[in-house]
């Protein structure tokens, strides 16, 4: 019973984070409604403010604990442990192409959405988002350098520049396709990223 009571606050906090992420993903941070989050979770305002004293604190926690966790799970960890990082990157992009739906294209990328919305408005948000982008870039650069040392990537490739371009290209494909509402454009754009990866091969 004691263990169950100890887990309860953690479960409540996670439920709030998940609901806030869904709300922000659909409506943006500025348009996100705390009332809708509470309705979604069935929790009270007291429960919300016990865990997050302000809407900004909730949003920053979503960035680190939900969006950051997704980024680590979908991009950073797979390339970090891959024996052939360049091949893994192509597989990750192919997976993005395969799982894309009309709804996911219309809503865009949670990370990209917040970068575009909040970077000009709130320096704390901008810094939190920049840390995620930097972690992604660093993970890709490290993986490419490892692939370069193993002979998978061309010796003359600039891995830092390549990592920056891959991140920017992936996010750019998402942003343009969100405007166009076209999953075909999204997949075609990512084909271009895969072609770039092929150009890095030794």
KEFI-146454 format. One line per 3 residues: number of its first residue (from 1); their letters; for each residue x, y, z of N, C-alpha, C. Coordinates in nm, 2 decimals. Layout:
<loses>
NUM = A = X Y Z X Y Z X Y Z  ...
</loses>
This chain:
<loses>
1 = XXX = 0.08 -0.12 0.00 0.00 0.00 0.00 0.09 0.13 0.00  0.20 0.12 0.08 0.28 0.24 0.09 0.35 0.26 -0.05  0.39 0.15 -0.12 0.45 0.17 -0.25 0.35 0.23 -0.35
4 = XXX = 0.22 0.19 -0.34 0.12 0.24 -0.43 0.10 0.39 -0.41  0.10 0.43 -0.28 0.09 0.57 -0.25 0.20 0.65 -0.30  0.33 0.59 -0.29 0.44 0.67 -0.34 0.44 0.68 -0.49
7 = XXX = 0.38 0.59 -0.56 0.38 0.59 -0.71 0.27 0.69 -0.75  0.17 0.71 -0.67 0.06 0.79 -0.72 0.10 0.93 -0.76  0.18 1.01 -0.69 0.22 1.14 -0.74 0.29 1.14 -0.87
10 = XXX = 0.37 1.03 -0.89 0.45 1.02 -1.01 0.35 0.99 -1.13  0.25 0.91 -1.10 0.15 0.88 -1.21 0.07 1.01 -1.24  0.03 1.08 -1.14 -0.04 1.21 -1.16 0.04 1.30 -1.24
13 = XXX = 0.17 1.32 -1.21 0.26 1.41 -1.28 0.27 1.37 -1.43  0.29 1.24 -1.45 0.31 1.19 -1.59 0.18 1.21 -1.67  0.06 1.19 -1.60 -0.06 1.21 -1.67 -0.08 1.35 -1.72
16 = XXX = -0.04 1.44 -1.63 -0.04 1.59 -1.66 0.05 1.62 -1.78  0.17 1.57 -1.77 0.27 1.59 -1.88 0.21 1.54 -2.01  0.16 1.42 -2.01 0.11 1.36 -2.14 -0.01 1.44 -2.19
19 = XXX = -0.10 1.48 -2.11 -0.21 1.56 -2.15 -0.17 1.70 -2.20  -0.07 1.76 -2.13 -0.02 1.89 -2.17 0.05 1.88 -2.31  0.12 1.77 -2.33 0.18 1.75 -2.46 0.08 1.74 -2.57
22 = XXX = -0.02 1.66 -2.55 -0.13 1.65 -2.65 -0.19 1.79 -2.68  -0.22 1.86 -2.57 -0.28 1.99 -2.58 -0.19 2.09 -2.66  -0.06 2.09 -2.63 0.03 2.18 -2.69 0.05 2.14 -2.84
25 = XXX = 0.05 2.01 -2.86 0.08 1.97 -3.00 -0.03 2.01 -3.09  -0.16 2.01 -3.04 -0.27 2.05 -3.12 -0.29 2.20 -3.13  -0.27 2.27 -3.01 -0.31 2.41 -3.01 -0.19 2.51 -2.99
28 = XXX = -0.07 2.46 -2.98 0.04 2.54 -2.95 0.05 2.57 -2.81  0.17 2.63 -2.76 0.18 2.66 -2.62 0.09 2.77 -2.58  0.09 2.88 -2.66 0.01 3.00 -2.62 -0.14 2.96 -2.63
31 = XXX = -0.18 2.88 -2.72 -0.32 2.84 -2.73 -0.37 2.73 -2.63  -0.27 2.67 -2.57 -0.30 2.56 -2.48 -0.38 2.60 -2.36  -0.48 2.52 -2.33 -0.58 2.56 -2.22 -0.55 2.46 -2.10
34 = XXX = -0.53 2.52 -1.98 -0.51 2.44 -1.86 -0.64 2.37 -1.83  -0.75 2.44 -1.86 -0.88 2.38 -1.83 -0.90 2.25 -1.91  -0.86 2.25 -2.04 -0.87 2.13 -2.12 -0.78 2.02 -2.07
37 = XXX = -0.66 2.06 -2.03 -0.57 1.96 -1.97 -0.63 1.90 -1.85  -0.69 1.97 -1.76 -0.76 1.92 -1.64 -0.88 1.83 -1.68  -0.95 1.87 -1.78 -1.07 1.79 -1.82 -1.02 1.66 -1.88
40 = XXX = -0.91 1.67 -1.96 -0.85 1.55 -2.02 -0.80 1.45 -1.91  -0.75 1.50 -1.80 -0.69 1.41 -1.70 -0.79 1.38 -1.59  -0.89 1.46 -1.57 -0.99 1.44 -1.46 -0.93 1.49 -1.33
43 = XXX = -0.82 1.57 -1.34 -0.75 1.61 -1.21 -0.80 1.75 -1.18  -0.77 1.79 -1.05 -0.81 1.92 -1.00 -0.70 2.02 -1.03  -0.73 2.15 -1.02 -0.63 2.26 -1.03 -0.52 2.24 -0.92
46 = XXX = -0.57 2.20 -0.80 -0.47 2.18 -0.69 -0.37 2.07 -0.73  -0.41 1.97 -0.80 -0.31 1.86 -0.84 -0.22 1.92 -0.94  -0.27 2.00 -1.04 -0.18 2.06 -1.14 -0.08 2.15 -1.07
49 = XXX = -0.12 2.24 -0.99 -0.03 2.34 -0.93 0.06 2.28 -0.82  0.02 2.17 -0.77 0.11 2.10 -0.68 0.24 2.05 -0.76  0.22 2.01 -0.88 0.34 1.96 -0.96 0.40 2.07 -1.05
52 = XXX = 0.32 2.17 -1.10 0.37 2.27 -1.19 0.31 2.40 -1.14  0.39 2.49 -1.09 0.34 2.61 -1.03 0.29 2.71 -1.14  0.34 2.70 -1.26 0.30 2.79 -1.36 0.28 2.72 -1.49
55 = XXX = 0.21 2.78 -1.59 0.20 2.72 -1.72 0.33 2.70 -1.79  0.42 2.80 -1.77 0.55 2.79 -1.83 0.63 2.67 -1.77  0.62 2.65 -1.64 0.69 2.53 -1.58 0.64 2.40 -1.64
58 = XXX = 0.51 2.40 -1.67 0.45 2.28 -1.73 0.50 2.26 -1.87  0.51 2.37 -1.95 0.56 2.37 -2.08 0.70 2.33 -2.09  0.79 2.38 -2.00 0.93 2.34 -2.00 0.95 2.19 -1.96
61 = XXX = 0.86 2.14 -1.87 0.87 2.00 -1.84 0.83 1.91 -1.96  0.73 1.96 -2.03 0.69 1.89 -2.15 0.81 1.88 -2.25  0.88 1.99 -2.27 0.99 1.99 -2.36 1.10 1.89 -2.32
64 = XXX = 1.14 1.89 -2.19 1.24 1.80 -2.15 1.20 1.66 -2.13  1.08 1.64 -2.07 1.05 1.50 -2.03 0.96 1.43 -2.13  0.89 1.50 -2.22 0.81 1.43 -2.32 0.88 1.44 -2.46
67 = XXX = 0.90 1.56 -2.50 0.96 1.58 -2.63 1.11 1.53 -2.63  1.18 1.57 -2.53 1.32 1.52 -2.52 1.33 1.37 -2.51  1.24 1.31 -2.43 1.24 1.16 -2.43 1.21 1.10 -2.56
70 = XXX = 1.12 1.16 -2.64 1.09 1.11 -2.77 1.22 1.12 -2.86  1.28 1.24 -2.86 1.40 1.26 -2.94 1.51 1.16 -2.91  1.53 1.14 -2.78 1.63 1.04 -2.74 1.60 0.90 -2.78
73 = XXX = 1.47 0.87 -2.77 1.42 0.73 -2.81 1.43 0.71 -2.96  1.39 0.81 -3.04 1.37 0.79 -3.18 1.50 0.82 -3.26  1.59 0.90 -3.21 1.70 0.95 -3.29 1.83 0.92 -3.21
76 = XXX = 1.85 0.97 -3.09 1.98 0.98 -3.03 2.03 0.84 -2.99  1.94 0.76 -2.92 1.98 0.63 -2.87 2.01 0.53 -2.98  1.92 0.53 -3.09 1.95 0.43 -3.20 2.08 0.45 -3.27
79 = XXX = 2.11 0.58 -3.30 2.24 0.60 -3.37 2.36 0.58 -3.27  2.34 0.61 -3.15 2.45 0.59 -3.05 2.49 0.45 -3.04  2.40 0.35 -3.05 2.43 0.21 -3.03 2.44 0.13 -3.16
82 = XXX = 2.43 0.20 -3.27 2.43 0.13 -3.40 2.57 0.09 -3.44  2.59 -0.03 -3.48 2.73 -0.07 -3.54 2.76 0.00 -3.67  2.65 0.03 -3.75 2.67 0.11 -3.87 2.58 0.23 -3.87
85 = XXX = 2.63 0.34 -3.81 2.54 0.46 -3.79 2.48 0.51 -3.92  2.55 0.52 -4.03 2.49 0.57 -4.15 2.37 0.49 -4.20  2.39 0.36 -4.19 2.28 0.27 -4.23 2.16 0.29 -4.13
88 = XXX = 2.19 0.31 -4.01 2.08 0.33 -3.91 2.01 0.46 -3.94  2.08 0.56 -3.97 2.01 0.69 -4.01 1.92 0.67 -4.12  1.96 0.60 -4.23 1.87 0.57 -4.34 1.74 0.50 -4.29
91 = XXX = 1.76 0.40 -4.21 1.65 0.32 -4.16 1.56 0.40 -4.07  1.61 0.49 -3.99 1.53 0.58 -3.91 1.44 0.67 -4.00  1.50 0.72 -4.11 1.43 0.81 -4.20 1.32 0.73 -4.27
94 = XXX = 1.36 0.61 -4.31 1.26 0.53 -4.38 1.14 0.50 -4.29  1.17 0.48 -4.16 1.06 0.45 -4.06 0.97 0.58 -4.05  1.03 0.70 -4.05 0.95 0.82 -4.05 0.86 0.83 -4.17
97 = XXX = 0.91 0.79 -4.29 0.83 0.79 -4.41 0.72 0.69 -4.40  0.74 0.58 -4.35 0.64 0.47 -4.35 0.53 0.50 -4.25  0.56 0.56 -4.13 0.46 0.59 -4.03 0.39 0.72 -4.05
100 = XXX = 0.43 0.80 -4.14 0.36 0.93 -4.16 0.22 0.91 -4.20  0.13 0.99 -4.15 -0.01 0.99 -4.18 -0.06 1.14 -4.21  -0.17 1.15 -4.27 -0.23 1.28 -4.30 -0.24 1.36 -4.17
103 = XXX = -0.28 1.30 -4.06 -0.29 1.38 -3.93 -0.16 1.42 -3.88  -0.06 1.33 -3.88 0.07 1.36 -3.83 0.14 1.48 -3.91  0.11 1.48 -4.04 0.17 1.58 -4.13 0.10 1.71 -4.10
106 = XXX = -0.03 1.71 -4.08 -0.10 1.84 -4.05 -0.06 1.90 -3.92  -0.03 1.81 -3.82 0.01 1.86 -3.69 0.15 1.90 -3.68  0.23 1.84 -3.77 0.38 1.87 -3.77 0.46 1.80 -3.66
109 = XXX = 0.57 1.85 -3.63 0.66 1.80 -3.53 0.65 1.88 -3.40  0.63 1.81 -3.29 0.61 1.89 -3.17 0.73 1.98 -3.13  0.85 1.93 -3.16 0.97 2.01 -3.14 0.98 2.13 -3.23
112 = XXX = 0.96 2.10 -3.36 0.96 2.21 -3.46 0.85 2.31 -3.43  0.73 2.27 -3.40 0.62 2.36 -3.37 0.66 2.46 -3.26  0.72 2.41 -3.15 0.75 2.49 -3.04 0.87 2.58 -3.07
115 = XXX = 0.96 2.54 -3.15 1.08 2.62 -3.19 1.02 2.74 -3.27  0.93 2.72 -3.36 0.88 2.83 -3.44 0.79 2.92 -3.36  0.72 2.87 -3.27 0.62 2.95 -3.19 0.69 3.03 -3.08
118 = XXX = 0.78 2.96 -3.01 0.83 3.02 -2.88 0.97 3.08 -2.89  1.05 3.04 -2.98 1.19 3.10 -2.99 1.19 3.25 -2.99  1.10 3.32 -3.07 1.11 3.46 -3.07 1.05 3.53 -2.94
121 = XXX = 0.98 3.45 -2.86 0.90 3.51 -2.76 0.95 3.49 -2.62  1.02 3.38 -2.59 1.06 3.34 -2.46 1.20 3.28 -2.46  1.29 3.35 -2.40 1.43 3.30 -2.40 1.45 3.17 -2.32
124 = XXX = 1.37 3.15 -2.22 1.38 3.02 -2.14 1.34 2.91 -2.23  1.23 2.92 -2.30 1.18 2.82 -2.39 1.29 2.80 -2.50  1.34 2.91 -2.56 1.43 2.90 -2.67 1.55 2.82 -2.62
127 = XXX = 1.60 2.84 -2.50 1.72 2.77 -2.45 1.69 2.62 -2.43  1.57 2.59 -2.38 1.54 2.45 -2.36 1.53 2.38 -2.49  1.47 2.44 -2.59 1.46 2.38 -2.72 1.60 2.37 -2.79
130 = XXX = 1.68 2.47 -2.77 1.81 2.47 -2.83 1.90 2.35 -2.77  1.88 2.33 -2.65 1.95 2.22 -2.58 1.92 2.08 -2.65  1.79 2.06 -2.68 1.75 1.94 -2.75 1.81 1.93 -2.89
133 = XXX = 1.80 2.04 -2.96 1.86 2.04 -3.10 2.01 2.01 -3.09  2.08 2.08 -2.99 2.22 2.06 -2.98 2.26 1.91 -2.94  2.17 1.85 -2.85 2.20 1.71 -2.82 2.18 1.62 -2.94
136 = XXX = 2.08 1.65 -3.02 2.06 1.57 -3.15 2.17 1.59 -3.24  2.22 1.71 -3.26 2.33 1.74 -3.35 2.46 1.67 -3.30  2.48 1.67 -3.17 2.60 1.61 -3.12 2.60 1.46 -3.13
139 = XXX = 2.48 1.40 -3.11 2.46 1.26 -3.13 2.49 1.21 -3.27  2.44 1.29 -3.37 2.46 1.26 -3.51 2.61 1.28 -3.55  2.67 1.39 -3.50 2.81 1.41 -3.53 2.89 1.30 -3.47
142 = XXX = 2.87 1.26 -3.35 2.95 1.15 -3.29 2.93 1.02 -3.37  2.81 0.99 -3.41 2.78 0.87 -3.48 2.85 0.88 -3.62  2.84 0.99 -3.69 2.91 1.00 -3.82 3.06 0.99 -3.81
145 = XXX = 3.12 1.05 -3.70 3.26 1.04 -3.68 3.30 0.90 -3.65  3.22 0.83 -3.58 3.25 0.69 -3.55 3.24 0.61 -3.68  3.14 0.64 -3.77 3.13 0.57 -3.90 3.24 0.61 -3.99
148 = XXX = 3.29 0.73 -3.98 3.40 0.77 -4.06 3.53 0.70 -4.02  3.55 0.68 -3.89 3.67 0.60 -3.84 3.66 0.46 -3.88  3.54 0.41 -3.90 3.52 0.27 -3.94 3.52 0.25 -4.09
151 = XXX = 3.53 0.36 -4.17 3.53 0.35 -4.31 3.40 0.35 -4.38  3.29 0.38 -4.30 3.16 0.38 -4.36 3.13 0.52 -4.42  3.19 0.62 -4.37 3.17 0.76 -4.42 3.29 0.81 -4.48
154 = XXX = 3.28 0.89 -4.59 3.40 0.94 -4.66 3.49 1.02 -4.56  3.62 1.00 -4.58 3.72 1.06 -4.50 3.72 1.21 -4.51  3.67 1.27 -4.62 3.67 1.42 -4.63 3.54 1.48 -4.59
157 = XXX = 3.45 1.40 -4.54 3.32 1.46 -4.49 3.34 1.54 -4.37  3.27 1.65 -4.36 3.27 1.73 -4.24 3.15 1.69 -4.16  3.18 1.61 -4.05 3.07 1.54 -3.98 2.98 1.64 -3.90
160 = XXX = 3.04 1.75 -3.85 2.97 1.85 -3.78 2.87 1.92 -3.87  2.92 1.96 -3.99 2.83 2.02 -4.08 2.72 1.93 -4.13  2.76 1.80 -4.15 2.66 1.70 -4.20 2.55 1.68 -4.09
163 = XXX = 2.59 1.68 -3.97 2.49 1.66 -3.86 2.39 1.78 -3.86  2.44 1.90 -3.87 2.36 2.02 -3.87 2.26 2.01 -3.99  2.31 1.97 -4.10 2.23 1.97 -4.22 2.12 1.86 -4.21
166 = XXX = 2.15 1.75 -4.16 2.05 1.64 -4.14 1.94 1.68 -4.05  1.98 1.74 -3.93 1.87 1.79 -3.84 1.78 1.89 -3.91  1.85 1.99 -3.97 1.77 2.10 -4.04 1.69 2.05 -4.15
169 = XXX = 1.74 1.95 -4.23 1.66 1.89 -4.34 1.54 1.81 -4.29  1.56 1.73 -4.19 1.45 1.65 -4.14 1.34 1.74 -4.08  1.38 1.85 -4.01 1.28 1.94 -3.95 1.22 2.02 -4.06
172 = XXX = 1.30 2.06 -4.16 1.24 2.14 -4.27 1.14 2.06 -4.35  1.17 1.93 -4.37 1.07 1.85 -4.45 0.94 1.85 -4.37  0.94 1.84 -4.24 0.82 1.84 -4.16 0.75 1.97 -4.17
175 = XXX = 0.82 2.08 -4.16 0.76 2.21 -4.16 0.69 2.25 -4.29  0.76 2.22 -4.40 0.70 2.25 -4.53 0.58 2.16 -4.55  0.59 2.03 -4.52 0.48 1.94 -4.54 0.36 1.97 -4.45
178 = XXX = 0.38 2.03 -4.33 0.27 2.07 -4.25 0.19 2.18 -4.32  0.26 2.27 -4.38 0.19 2.38 -4.45 0.12 2.33 -4.57  0.18 2.23 -4.64 0.12 2.18 -4.77 0.01 2.07 -4.74
181 = XXX = 0.01 2.02 -4.62 -0.09 1.91 -4.58 -0.07 1.79 -4.68  0.05 1.76 -4.71 0.08 1.66 -4.81 0.18 1.55 -4.77  0.14 1.43 -4.74 0.23 1.33 -4.69 0.32 1.28 -4.80
184 = XXX = 0.28 1.30 -4.93 0.36 1.26 -5.04 0.48 1.35 -5.05  0.46 1.48 -5.03 0.57 1.58 -5.03 0.67 1.54 -4.92  0.61 1.51 -4.80 0.70 1.47 -4.69 0.79 1.36 -4.72
187 = XXX = 0.73 1.25 -4.78 0.81 1.13 -4.81 0.91 1.17 -4.92  0.88 1.25 -5.02 0.97 1.29 -5.12 1.08 1.37 -5.07  1.05 1.46 -4.97 1.15 1.54 -4.91 1.25 1.45 -4.84
190 = XXX = 1.20 1.36 -4.76 1.29 1.27 -4.69 1.38 1.18 -4.78  1.32 1.15 -4.90 1.40 1.08 -5.00 1.53 1.16 -5.03  1.51 1.29 -5.04 1.63 1.38 -5.06 1.73 1.37 -4.95
193 = XXX = 1.68 1.36 -4.82 1.78 1.34 -4.71 1.85 1.21 -4.72  1.78 1.10 -4.76 1.84 0.97 -4.78 1.95 0.98 -4.89  1.92 1.05 -5.00 2.02 1.07 -5.10 2.14 1.14 -5.05
196 = XXX = 2.12 1.24 -4.97 2.24 1.31 -4.91 2.32 1.21 -4.82  2.25 1.12 -4.75 2.33 1.02 -4.67 2.41 0.93 -4.76  2.35 0.89 -4.87 2.42 0.81 -4.96 2.55 0.88 -5.01
199 = XXX = 2.54 1.01 -5.03 2.66 1.09 -5.08 2.77 1.09 -4.98  2.74 1.06 -4.85 2.84 1.06 -4.74 2.92 0.92 -4.74  2.86 0.82 -4.81 2.92 0.69 -4.80 3.06 0.69 -4.86
202 = X = 3.15 0.61 -4.79 3.29 0.60 -4.84 3.29 0.51 -4.96
</loses>
